[in-house]
């Protein structure tokens, strides 16, 4: 565990495919947002954050609700281990 916090002697080298994909993504996003005003970009960022948060909350609610618990529960068809009484 201690080795994780040691300073690296040599810098980490990323794979060239990862760097290529990162460069293409940044160029595409720059071209899409080139003509947008600062207010529009902030609005789109807020919209993205609200949609992501609502999806997360929906998944959490669905996991703990009774309907979601019934879906996750085991049934006779999915139970492969036979119980011995």
Secondary structure, DSSP 8 states (H G I E B T S, - for coil): -GGGGS--SS-----HHHHHHHHHHHHHHHHHTTT--HHHHHHHHHHHHHHHHHHHHHHHHHHHSHHHHHHHS--TTT--S----
